[in-house]
């Protein structure tokens, strides 16, 4: 085979980049550089004002769960009510249980989520299912058989 055919057959894995930076560069960034990397709304809202005690404890629990996990397996789920927490690069790979008001929905943090809030990953309402009308919905529903 020629070199051109070998290059076509060889599949290259696409590497994650976010605004021109790969994940390793994001992990090496200092807090000040990360603040400048995020959008203006995220900078104003959380990162410039500092982190609260609960947010520090969430990061500490995520680090502990990652360190206790075996090398190939996913870390244990860390439950939280902090839906407004920004996702940082060091949180990538963690399993977070985000409260949606009733239950904790499990979310695996992926590199594409960096800069977003945890609450964006856990929906708080049950989407409406539009279909047949139920009993009592309209006058004509009297004629819908029960079974």
DSSP file (Angstrom, degrees, kcal/mol; ACC not computed):
  #  RESIDUE AA STRUCTURE BP1 BP2  ACC     N-H-->O    O-->H-N    N-H-->O    O-->H-N    TCO  KAPPA ALPHA  PHI   PSI    X-CA   Y-CA   Z-CA
    1    1 A X              0   0    0      0, 0.0     2,-0.1     0, 0.0     0, 0.0   0.000 360.0 360.0 360.0 147.0    0.0    0.0    0.0
    2    2 A X     >  -     0   0    0      1,-0.1     4,-1.7     4,-0.0     5,-0.1  -0.348 360.0-107.6 -79.9 168.1    1.1    3.5   -0.6
    3    3 A X  H  > S+     0   0    0      1,-0.2     4,-2.0     2,-0.2     5,-0.1   0.825 117.9  58.1 -65.9 -31.8    1.6    6.0    2.1
    4    4 A X  H  > S+     0   0    0      1,-0.2     4,-1.8     2,-0.2    -1,-0.2   0.914 106.4  47.8 -65.8 -42.5   -1.5    7.9    1.1
    5    5 A X  H  > S+     0   0    0      1,-0.2     4,-2.1     2,-0.2    -1,-0.2   0.871 110.4  52.6 -66.7 -36.2   -3.7    4.8    1.5
    6    6 A X  H  X S+     0   0    0     -4,-1.7     4,-2.1     1,-0.2    -1,-0.2   0.889 108.5  50.2 -66.0 -38.4   -2.2    4.1    4.9
    7    7 A X  H  < S+     0   0    0     -4,-2.0    -1,-0.2     1,-0.2    -2,-0.2   0.869 110.1  50.5 -67.1 -35.7   -2.9    7.7    6.1
    8    8 A X  H  < S+     0   0    0     -4,-1.8    -2,-0.2     1,-0.2    -1,-0.2   0.899 112.8  46.1 -67.8 -39.7   -6.6    7.3    4.9
    9    9 A X  H  < S+     0   0    0     -4,-2.1     2,-0.4    -5,-0.1    -2,-0.2   0.850  93.6  88.9 -71.6 -33.7   -7.0    4.0    6.8
   10   10 A X  S  < S-     0   0    0     -4,-2.1     2,-0.5    -5,-0.2    -4,-0.0  -0.515  71.9-148.5 -70.5 119.9   -5.4    5.3   10.0
   11   11 A X        -     0   0    0     -2,-0.4     2,-0.5     0, 0.0    -2,-0.1  -0.781   6.8-153.4 -92.2 126.5   -8.1    6.9   12.1
   12   12 A X        -     0   0    0     -2,-0.5     2,-0.3     3,-0.0     3,-0.0  -0.832  17.6-122.4 -98.7 136.6   -6.9    9.8   14.2
   13   13 A X        -     0   0    0     -2,-0.5     2,-0.3     1,-0.1    -1,-0.0  -0.567  27.4-119.2 -75.0 135.3   -8.8   10.5   17.4
   14   14 A X        -     0   0    0     -2,-0.3     2,-0.4     1,-0.0    -1,-0.1  -0.611  27.6-137.6 -76.9 135.6  -10.2   14.0   17.5
   15   15 A X        -     0   0    0     -2,-0.3     2,-0.3     1,-0.0    -1,-0.0  -0.755  19.0-111.7 -97.5 138.2   -8.7   15.9   20.5
   16   16 A X        +     0   0    0     -2,-0.4     7,-0.7     2,-0.0     2,-0.4  -0.499  39.8 175.2 -70.8 129.9  -10.9   18.1   22.6
   17   17 A X  E     -A   22   0A   0     -2,-0.3     2,-0.5     5,-0.2     5,-0.2  -0.996  16.2-165.0-133.1 143.2  -10.2   21.8   22.3
   18   18 A X  E >  S-A   21   0A   0      3,-3.0     3,-1.2    -2,-0.4    -2,-0.0  -0.955  80.4 -21.7-129.2 111.0  -12.1   24.7   23.9
   19   19 A X  T 3  S-     0   0    0     -2,-0.5    -1,-0.1     1,-0.3     3,-0.1   0.873 129.7 -48.5  54.5  41.6  -11.3   28.1   22.4
   20   20 A X  T 3  S+     0   0    0      1,-0.2     2,-0.4     0, 0.0    -1,-0.3   0.464 118.6 106.0  84.8   1.2   -8.0   26.9   21.0
   21   21 A X  E <   -A   18   0A   0     -3,-1.2    -3,-3.0     4,-0.0    -1,-0.2  -0.934  59.7-141.0-115.6 136.5   -6.8   25.2   24.2
   22   22 A X  E  >  -A   17   0A   0     -2,-0.4     4,-2.0    -5,-0.2     3,-0.3  -0.399  34.7 -96.4 -88.0 174.7   -6.7   21.5   24.8
   23   23 A X  H  > S+     0   0    0     -7,-0.7     4,-2.2     1,-0.2     5,-0.2   0.849 121.6  54.8 -63.2 -37.2   -7.6   19.8   28.1
   24   24 A X  H  > S+     0   0    0      1,-0.2     4,-1.4     2,-0.2    -1,-0.2   0.900 109.2  47.9 -64.1 -39.7   -4.0   19.6   29.4
   25   25 A X  H  > S+     0   0    0     -3,-0.3     4,-0.6     1,-0.2    -1,-0.2   0.876 110.4  52.4 -67.9 -36.6   -3.5   23.3   28.9
   26   26 A X  H >< S+     0   0    0     -4,-2.0     3,-0.7     1,-0.2    -2,-0.2   0.890 108.2  50.9 -65.3 -38.6   -6.8   24.1   30.7
   27   27 A X  H 3< S+     0   0    0     -4,-2.2    -1,-0.2     1,-0.2    -2,-0.2   0.819 109.0  51.7 -68.4 -29.7   -5.7   21.9   33.6
   28   28 A X  H 3< S+     0   0    0     -4,-1.4    -1,-0.2    -5,-0.2    -2,-0.2   0.577  87.2 110.3 -82.7  -9.2   -2.4   23.8   33.9
   29   29 A X    <<  -     0   0    0     -3,-0.7     2,-0.1    -4,-0.6    -3,-0.0  -0.320  66.9-126.9 -67.5 146.5   -4.0   27.2   33.9
   30   30 A X     >  -     0   0    0      1,-0.1     4,-2.3    -2,-0.0     5,-0.2  -0.368  31.6-100.2 -81.5 172.1   -3.9   29.3   37.0
   31   31 A X  H  > S+     0   0    0      1,-0.2     4,-2.2     2,-0.2     5,-0.1   0.892 122.8  51.8 -62.1 -40.0   -7.1   30.7   38.5
   32   32 A X  H  > S+     0   0    0      1,-0.2     4,-1.7     2,-0.2    -1,-0.2   0.897 111.2  46.7 -65.7 -40.2   -6.5   34.2   37.0
   33   33 A X  H  > S+     0   0    0      1,-0.2     4,-1.4     2,-0.2    -1,-0.2   0.876 111.4  51.9 -68.1 -36.7   -5.9   32.7   33.5
   34   34 A X  H  X S+     0   0    0     -4,-2.3     4,-1.5     2,-0.2    -2,-0.2   0.867 105.9  54.7 -67.8 -36.1   -9.0   30.6   33.9
   35   35 A X  H  < S+     0   0    0     -4,-2.2     3,-0.2     1,-0.2    -1,-0.2   0.913 110.0  46.2 -62.2 -42.6  -11.1   33.6   34.9
   36   36 A X  H  < S+     0   0    0     -4,-1.7    -1,-0.2     1,-0.2    -2,-0.2   0.771 108.6  57.9 -70.3 -25.0  -10.0   35.4   31.7
   37   37 A X  H  < S+     0   0    0     -4,-1.4    -1,-0.2    -5,-0.1    -2,-0.2   0.831  95.1  78.1 -73.1 -33.0  -10.7   32.3   29.7
   38   38 A X  S  < S-     0   0    0     -4,-1.5    77,-0.1    -3,-0.2    76,-0.0  -0.234  94.4 -89.3 -75.6 165.2  -14.4   32.1   30.7
   39   39 A X     >  -     0   0    0     76,-0.1     4,-2.1     1,-0.1     5,-0.2  -0.238  41.1-104.3 -70.0 165.3  -17.2   34.3   29.3
   40   40 A X  H  > S+     0   0    0      1,-0.2     4,-2.7     2,-0.2     5,-0.2   0.860 118.4  54.1 -63.1 -38.2  -17.9   37.7   30.9
   41   41 A X  H  > S+     0   0    0      1,-0.2     4,-2.5     2,-0.2    -1,-0.2   0.925 110.0  46.1 -64.3 -44.1  -21.1   36.5   32.6
   42   42 A X  H  >>S+     0   0    0      2,-0.2     4,-2.0     1,-0.2     5,-1.6   0.892 112.8  51.7 -64.4 -39.5  -19.3   33.6   34.4
   43   43 A X  I  <>S+     0   0    0     -4,-2.1     5,-2.5     1,-0.2     6,-0.4   0.950 114.9  40.9 -62.5 -48.8  -16.4   35.9   35.4
   44   44 A X  I  <5S+     0   0    0     -4,-2.7    -2,-0.2     1,-0.2    -1,-0.2   0.922 117.2  48.1 -65.1 -43.5  -18.7   38.5   36.9
   45   45 A X  I  <5S-     0   0    0     -4,-2.5    -2,-0.2    -5,-0.2    -3,-0.2   0.926 132.3 -13.5 -72.2 -48.0  -21.1   36.1   38.6
   46   46 A X  I  X5S+     0   0    0     -4,-2.0     4,-0.7    -5,-0.2    -3,-0.2   0.768 121.3  57.5-123.8 -47.4  -18.8   33.7   40.4
   47   47 A X  I >4<S+     0   0    0     -5,-1.6     3,-0.5     1,-0.2    -4,-0.2   0.865 108.6  44.5 -70.8 -38.0  -15.1   33.6   39.5
   48   48 A X  T 34<S+     0   0    0     -5,-2.5    -1,-0.2    -6,-0.3    -4,-0.1   0.816 111.9  54.0 -73.8 -28.4  -14.2   37.2   40.3
   49   49 A X  T 34 S-     0   0    0     -6,-0.4    -1,-0.2     1,-0.2    -2,-0.2   0.531 111.8-119.7 -84.5  -5.1  -16.2   37.3   43.6
   50   50 A X    <<  -     0   0    0     -4,-0.7     2,-0.3    -3,-0.5    -1,-0.2  -0.111  31.6 -67.4  89.5 169.4  -14.4   34.2   44.9
   51   51 A X        -     0   0    0     -4,-0.1     2,-0.1    -3,-0.1    -4,-0.0  -0.759  42.5-130.9-101.0 143.0  -15.7   30.8   46.0
   52   52 A X     >  -     0   0    0     -2,-0.3     4,-1.9     1,-0.1     5,-0.2  -0.291  32.0 -99.7 -82.5 174.0  -18.0   30.2   49.0
   53   53 A X  H  > S+     0   0    0      1,-0.2     4,-2.3     2,-0.2     5,-0.2   0.888 121.8  52.7 -63.8 -40.8  -17.3   27.5   51.6
   54   54 A X  H  > S+     0   0    0      1,-0.2     4,-1.9     2,-0.2    -1,-0.2   0.877 108.2  50.8 -64.3 -37.2  -19.8   25.1   50.1
   55   55 A X  H  > S+     0   0    0      2,-0.2     4,-2.0     1,-0.2    -1,-0.2   0.882 110.1  49.9 -69.2 -36.9  -18.2   25.4   46.7
   56   56 A X  H  X S+     0   0    0     -4,-1.9     4,-2.3     1,-0.2    -2,-0.2   0.900 109.9  50.9 -65.0 -39.7  -14.7   24.7   48.2
   57   57 A X  H  X S+     0   0    0     -4,-2.3     4,-2.4     2,-0.2    -2,-0.2   0.864 107.3  53.8 -68.6 -33.5  -16.1   21.7   50.0
   58   58 A X  H  X S+     0   0    0     -4,-1.9     4,-2.3     2,-0.2    -1,-0.2   0.936 110.2  46.9 -63.0 -45.8  -17.6   20.3   46.7
   59   59 A X  H  X S+     0   0    0     -4,-2.0     4,-2.3     1,-0.2    -2,-0.2   0.906 112.0  50.9 -61.4 -41.1  -14.2   20.6   45.0
   60   60 A X  H  X S+     0   0    0     -4,-2.3     4,-2.1     1,-0.2    -1,-0.2   0.908 111.2  47.6 -63.4 -42.5  -12.6   18.9   48.0
   61   61 A X  H  X S+     0   0    0     -4,-2.4     4,-2.4     2,-0.2    -1,-0.2   0.871 111.0  51.7 -67.8 -36.0  -15.1   16.0   47.9
   62   62 A X  H  X S+     0   0    0     -4,-2.3     4,-2.1     2,-0.2    -2,-0.2   0.908 110.2  48.7 -65.6 -41.5  -14.7   15.6   44.1
   63   63 A X  H  X S+     0   0    0     -4,-2.3     4,-2.3     2,-0.2    -2,-0.2   0.907 111.9  49.4 -62.8 -41.4  -10.9   15.4   44.5
   64   64 A X  H  X S+     0   0    0     -4,-2.1     4,-1.8     1,-0.2    -2,-0.2   0.911 110.6  49.3 -65.7 -42.3  -11.2   12.8   47.3
   65   65 A X  H  X S+     0   0    0     -4,-2.4     4,-0.9     1,-0.2    11,-0.4   0.882 111.9  49.5 -64.6 -37.9  -13.6   10.7   45.2
   66   66 A X  H  < S+     0   0    0     -4,-2.1     3,-0.3     1,-0.2    -1,-0.2   0.896 111.0  49.0 -66.8 -40.2  -11.2   10.8   42.2
   67   67 A X  H  < S+     0   0    0     -4,-2.3    -1,-0.2     1,-0.2    -2,-0.2   0.827 111.4  49.5 -71.3 -30.0   -8.2    9.8   44.3
   68   68 A X  H  < S+     0   0    0     -4,-1.8    -1,-0.2    -5,-0.2    -2,-0.2   0.673  91.4  97.9 -81.4 -17.1  -10.1    6.9   45.9
   69   69 A X  S  < S-     0   0    0     -4,-0.9     6,-0.1    -3,-0.3     5,-0.0  -0.447  83.2-108.0 -74.1 142.8  -11.3    5.5   42.6
   70   70 A X        -     0   0    0      4,-0.2     3,-0.2    -2,-0.1    -1,-0.1  -0.272  40.3-100.0 -61.8 159.6   -9.4    2.6   41.0
   71   71 A X  S    S+     0   0    0      1,-0.2    -1,-0.1    -4,-0.0    -2,-0.1   0.815 116.5  31.5 -56.2 -38.0   -7.4    3.7   37.9
   72   72 A X  S    S+     0   0    0      2,-0.1    -1,-0.2     0, 0.0     2,-0.1   0.716 105.5  81.6 -96.3 -21.7   -9.9    2.4   35.2
   73   73 A X  S    S-     0   0    0     -3,-0.2     2,-0.2     1,-0.1    -4,-0.0  -0.355  83.3-101.7 -87.4 163.8  -13.2    2.9   37.0
   74   74 A X        -     0   0    0      1,-0.1    -4,-0.2    -2,-0.1    -1,-0.1  -0.514  43.1-106.6 -77.9 149.7  -15.4    6.0   37.4
   75   75 A X        -     0   0    0     18,-0.5    -9,-0.1    -2,-0.2    -1,-0.1  -0.232  44.5 -82.5 -71.6 167.4  -15.2    7.8   40.8
   76   76 A X        -     0   0    0    -11,-0.4    19,-0.5     1,-0.1     2,-0.3  -0.295  52.9 -96.1 -67.1 154.5  -18.0    7.6   43.3
   77   77 A X  E     -b   95   0B   0     17,-0.1     2,-0.6    19,-0.1    19,-0.2  -0.558  32.2-154.2 -76.0 133.1  -21.0   10.0   42.9
   78   78 A X  E     -b   96   0B   0     17,-2.0    19,-2.7    -2,-0.3     2,-0.2  -0.947  13.3-143.2-108.9 117.8  -20.8   13.2   44.9
   79   79 A X  E     +b   97   0B   0     -2,-0.6     2,-0.3    17,-0.2    19,-0.2  -0.565  27.1 167.1 -83.9 144.1  -24.3   14.7   45.7
   80   80 A X  E     -b   98   0B   0     17,-2.8    19,-1.8    -2,-0.2    -2,-0.0  -0.995  40.6-154.7-153.3 154.1  -24.8   18.4   45.7
   81   81 A X        +     0   0    0     -2,-0.3     2,-1.8    17,-0.2     3,-0.2   0.344  66.2 112.7-102.8   0.6  -27.4   21.1   45.7
   82   82 A X    >   +     0   0    0      1,-0.2     3,-0.9   -28,-0.1    36,-0.2  -0.533  29.3 159.6 -81.2  82.5  -25.1   23.7   44.1
   83   83 A X  T 3  S+     0   0    0     -2,-1.8    36,-2.8     1,-0.2    37,-0.3   0.710  70.8  59.2 -75.5 -20.2  -26.8   24.1   40.7
   84   84 A X  T 3  S+     0   0    0     -3,-0.2     2,-0.3    34,-0.2    -1,-0.2   0.317  76.7 122.8 -91.7   9.1  -25.0   27.5   40.2
   85   85 A X    <   -     0   0    0     -3,-0.9    33,-1.7     1,-0.1     2,-0.2  -0.559  62.3-127.9 -75.9 128.0  -21.5   26.0   40.4
   86   86 A X  B     -D  117   0C   0     -2,-0.3     2,-0.6    31,-0.2    31,-0.2  -0.506  22.8-118.4 -72.1 143.1  -19.3   26.6   37.4
   87   87 A X        -     0   0    0     29,-2.5    28,-2.3    26,-0.3     2,-0.2  -0.753  33.5-163.5 -86.6 122.7  -17.7   23.5   35.9
   88   88 A X    >   -     0   0    0     -2,-0.6     3,-1.6    26,-0.2     4,-0.3  -0.628  31.8-107.5-103.0 161.5  -13.9   23.8   36.1
   89   89 A X  G >  S+     0   0    0      1,-0.3     3,-1.4    -2,-0.2   -62,-0.1   0.826 116.7  60.3 -59.5 -32.2  -11.3   21.8   34.2
   90   90 A X  G 3  S+     0   0    0      1,-0.3    -1,-0.3   -64,-0.1   -63,-0.0   0.644  96.3  62.7 -72.9 -10.9  -10.3   19.9   37.4
   91   91 A X  G X  S+     0   0    0     -3,-1.6     3,-1.9     2,-0.1    18,-0.3   0.554  74.9 119.4 -86.0  -8.8  -13.9   18.6   37.7
   92   92 A X  T <  S+     0   0    0     -3,-1.4    18,-0.2    -4,-0.3     3,-0.1  -0.354  75.5  23.1 -63.3 132.1  -13.7   16.7   34.3
   93   93 A X  T 3  S+     0   0    0     16,-2.6   -18,-0.5     1,-0.4    -1,-0.3   0.278  95.6 122.7  96.0  -9.2  -14.2   13.0   34.8
   94   94 A X    <   -     0   0    0     -3,-1.9    15,-2.6   -20,-0.1     2,-0.5  -0.441  59.4-130.8 -84.0 159.1  -16.1   13.3   38.1
   95   95 A X  E     -bC  77 108B   0    -19,-0.5   -17,-2.0    13,-0.2     2,-0.4  -0.959  28.0-174.2-109.7 122.7  -19.5   11.9   38.7
   96   96 A X  E     -bC  78 107B   0     11,-2.9    11,-2.9    -2,-0.5     2,-0.8  -0.957  21.8-146.3-122.1 134.3  -21.8   14.5   40.3
   97   97 A X  E     -bC  79 106B   0    -19,-2.7   -17,-2.8    -2,-0.4     2,-0.5  -0.879  23.5-163.1 -96.4 105.5  -25.4   14.0   41.6
   98   98 A X  E     -bC  80 105B   0      7,-2.4     7,-2.6    -2,-0.8     2,-0.3  -0.778  16.5-126.3 -96.0 128.5  -27.1   17.3   40.9
   99   99 A X  E     - C   0 104B   0    -19,-1.8     5,-0.2    -2,-0.5    23,-0.1  -0.540  21.4-174.4 -75.2 132.8  -30.4   18.0   42.8
  100  100 A X        -     0   0    0      3,-2.5    -1,-0.1    -2,-0.3     4,-0.1   0.190  62.9 -86.4-109.7  15.7  -33.3   18.9   40.6
  101  101 A X  S    S+     0   0    0      2,-0.3     3,-0.1     1,-0.1    -2,-0.1   0.077 122.5  34.0 104.7 -22.2  -35.7   19.6   43.5
  102  102 A X  S    S+     0   0    0      1,-0.5     2,-0.3     0, 0.0    -1,-0.1   0.635 122.7   7.1-128.0 -48.9  -36.8   16.0   43.9
  103  103 A X  S    S-     0   0    0     -5,-0.1    -3,-2.5     0, 0.0     2,-0.6  -0.790  72.9-103.6-132.0 173.5  -34.0   13.6   43.2
  104  104 A X  E     -C   99   0B   0     -2,-0.3     2,-0.5    -5,-0.2    -5,-0.2  -0.915  31.9-154.3-102.8 117.6  -30.3   13.7   42.4
  105  105 A X  E     -C   98   0B   0     -7,-2.6    -7,-2.4    -2,-0.6     2,-0.3  -0.795  19.2-122.6 -93.6 132.3  -29.6   13.1   38.7
  106  106 A X  E     -C   97   0B   0     -2,-0.5     2,-0.4    -9,-0.2    -9,-0.2  -0.558  30.9-175.7 -78.4 131.4  -26.2   11.7   38.0
  107  107 A X  E     -C   96   0B   0    -11,-2.9   -11,-2.9    -2,-0.3     2,-0.6  -0.994  18.0-148.6-129.2 127.7  -24.0   13.7   35.7
  108  108 A X  E     -C   95   0B   0     -2,-0.4     2,-0.4   -13,-0.2   -13,-0.2  -0.869  26.0-128.3 -94.3 123.3  -20.6   12.7   34.3
  109  109 A X        -     0   0    0    -15,-2.6   -16,-2.6    -2,-0.6     2,-0.3  -0.580  31.4-174.7 -76.5 123.6  -18.6   15.9   33.8
  110  110 A X    >   -     0   0    0     -2,-0.4     3,-1.9   -18,-0.2     4,-0.2  -0.771  38.8-106.6-115.4 161.0  -17.1   15.9   30.3
  111  111 A X  G >  S+     0   0    0      1,-0.3     3,-1.4    -2,-0.3   -19,-0.1   0.796 115.7  64.5 -58.9 -28.9  -14.6   18.4   28.8
  112  112 A X  G 3  S+     0   0    0      1,-0.3    -1,-0.3     3,-0.0    -3,-0.0   0.690  94.4  62.4 -68.3 -16.2  -17.4   20.0   26.7
  113  113 A X  G X  S+     0   0    0     -3,-1.9     3,-2.2     2,-0.1   -26,-0.3   0.494  70.8 127.0 -87.9  -4.0  -19.1   21.2   29.9
  114  114 A X  T <  S+     0   0    0     -3,-1.4   -26,-0.2     1,-0.3     3,-0.1  -0.326  76.2  19.7 -60.6 129.8  -16.3   23.4   31.1
  115  115 A X  T 3  S+     0   0    0    -28,-2.3    -1,-0.3     1,-0.4   -76,-0.1   0.203 103.2 105.0  96.3 -14.1  -17.6   26.9   31.8
  116  116 A X  S <  S-     0   0    0     -3,-2.2   -29,-2.5   -29,-0.1    -1,-0.4  -0.415  74.5-102.7 -91.2 172.1  -21.3   25.9   32.1
  117  117 A X  B >   -D   86   0C   0    -31,-0.2     3,-0.8    -2,-0.1     4,-0.3  -0.617  20.4-124.7 -91.1 154.7  -23.3   25.5   35.3
  118  118 A X  G >  S+     0   0    0    -33,-1.7     3,-1.6   -36,-0.2     4,-0.3   0.845 108.9  64.3 -64.1 -33.3  -24.1   22.2   37.0
  119  119 A X  G >  S+     0   0    0    -36,-2.8     3,-0.8     1,-0.3    -1,-0.2   0.720  88.3  67.9 -65.5 -21.3  -27.8   23.0   36.9
  120  120 A X  G <  S+     0   0    0     -3,-0.8    -1,-0.3   -37,-0.3    -2,-0.2   0.692  98.4  53.0 -70.3 -16.9  -27.7   23.1   33.1
  121  121 A X  G <  S+     0   0    0     -3,-1.6     2,-0.5    -4,-0.3    -1,-0.2   0.551 103.9  59.6 -94.2  -9.5  -27.1   19.3   33.1
  122  122 A X  S <  S-     0   0    0     -3,-0.8    -1,-0.2    -4,-0.3     2,-0.2  -0.943  77.7-143.3-127.6 110.0  -30.1   18.4   35.4
  123  123 A X        -     0   0    0     -2,-0.5    -3,-0.1     1,-0.1    -2,-0.0  -0.473   4.2-158.0 -75.3 139.9  -33.6   19.4   34.2
  124  124 A X        +     0   0    0     -2,-0.2     2,-0.3    -5,-0.1    -1,-0.1   0.529  69.0  51.9 -98.0  -7.5  -36.0   20.5   37.0
  125  125 A X  S    S-     0   0    0    -24,-0.0     2,-0.7     0, 0.0    -2,-0.0  -0.852  80.5-115.8-127.5 163.2  -39.3   19.8   35.3
  126  126 A X        -     0   0    0     -2,-0.3     3,-0.1     3,-0.0    -2,-0.0  -0.881  39.4-120.3 -98.1 117.8  -40.9   16.9   33.6
  127  127 A X        -     0   0    0     -2,-0.7     2,-0.1     1,-0.1    -1,-0.0  -0.245  32.2-104.1 -60.1 143.5  -41.5   17.7   29.9
  128  128 A X        -     0   0    0      1,-0.1     2,-0.7     2,-0.0    -1,-0.1  -0.415  24.0-144.5 -69.7 139.6  -45.1   17.6   28.8
  129  129 A X        -     0   0    0     -2,-0.1     2,-0.6    -3,-0.1    -1,-0.1  -0.910  14.3-155.5-106.1 106.8  -46.2   14.6   26.8
  130  130 A X        +     0   0    0     -2,-0.7     2,-0.2     1,-0.0     3,-0.1  -0.715  44.2 106.0 -86.5 121.9  -48.8   15.8   24.3
  131  131 A X        -     0   0    0     -2,-0.6     2,-0.1     1,-0.2     3,-0.1  -0.564  68.4  -2.4-158.3-136.8  -51.0   13.0   23.2
  132  132 A X  S    S-     0   0    0     -2,-0.2    -1,-0.2     1,-0.1     2,-0.1  -0.416  76.3-106.0 -70.3 146.2  -54.6   11.9   23.7
  133  133 A X        -     0   0    0     -2,-0.1    -1,-0.1     1,-0.1     3,-0.1  -0.453  34.8-129.9 -71.2 146.3  -56.7   14.0   26.1
  134  134 A X    >   -     0   0    0      1,-0.2     3,-1.7    -2,-0.1     4,-0.4  -0.295  42.0 -65.1 -87.9 179.1  -57.3   12.4   29.5
  135  135 A X  T 3  S+     0   0    0      1,-0.3    -1,-0.2     2,-0.1     7,-0.1  -0.448 123.1  18.1 -68.4 130.9  -60.6   12.0   31.2
  136  136 A X  T 3  S+     0   0    0      2,-0.4    -1,-0.3    -2,-0.2     3,-0.1   0.412  91.7 109.3  90.8  -1.3  -62.1   15.4   32.1
  137  137 A X  S <  S-     0   0    0     -3,-1.7     2,-0.3     1,-0.1    -2,-0.1   0.902  89.1  -0.2 -74.8 -40.5  -59.9   17.4   29.7
  138  138 A X  S >  S-     0   0    0     -4,-0.4     3,-0.8     1,-0.1    -2,-0.4  -0.873  75.9-103.7-139.4 171.9  -62.8   18.2   27.3
  139  139 A X  G >  S+     0   0    0     -2,-0.3     3,-1.2     1,-0.2     4,-0.2   0.839 119.9  57.2 -66.7 -31.9  -66.5   17.6   26.9
  140  140 A X  G >  S+     0   0    0      1,-0.3     3,-1.6     2,-0.1    -1,-0.2   0.655  86.0  79.9 -75.0 -12.4  -65.8   15.0   24.2
  141  141 A X  G X  S+     0   0    0     -3,-0.8     3,-1.0     1,-0.3    -1,-0.3   0.611  74.2  77.3 -71.5  -7.6  -63.6   13.0   26.6
  142  142 A X  G <  S+     0   0    0     -3,-1.2    -1,-0.3     1,-0.2    -2,-0.1   0.804  93.2  51.7 -65.6 -26.2  -66.7   11.6   28.2
  143  143 A X  G <  S+     0   0    0     -3,-1.6     2,-0.5    -4,-0.2    -1,-0.2   0.418  82.8 106.1 -94.1   2.1  -66.9    9.3   25.1
  144  144 A X  S <  S-     0   0    0     -3,-1.0     2,-0.0    -4,-0.1    -3,-0.0  -0.702  77.1-120.1 -80.6 126.0  -63.3    8.0   25.4
  145  145 A X        -     0   0    0     -2,-0.5    -2,-0.1     1,-0.1    -1,-0.1  -0.360  10.7-132.3 -66.6 147.1  -63.4    4.4   26.8
  146  146 A X              0   0    0      1,-0.2    -1,-0.1    -2,-0.0   -11,-0.1   0.860 360.0 360.0 -68.3 -35.9  -61.6    3.9   30.0
  147  147 A X              0   0    0      0, 0.0    -1,-0.2     0, 0.0    -2,-0.1   0.371 360.0 360.0-132.2 360.0  -59.8    0.8   28.8
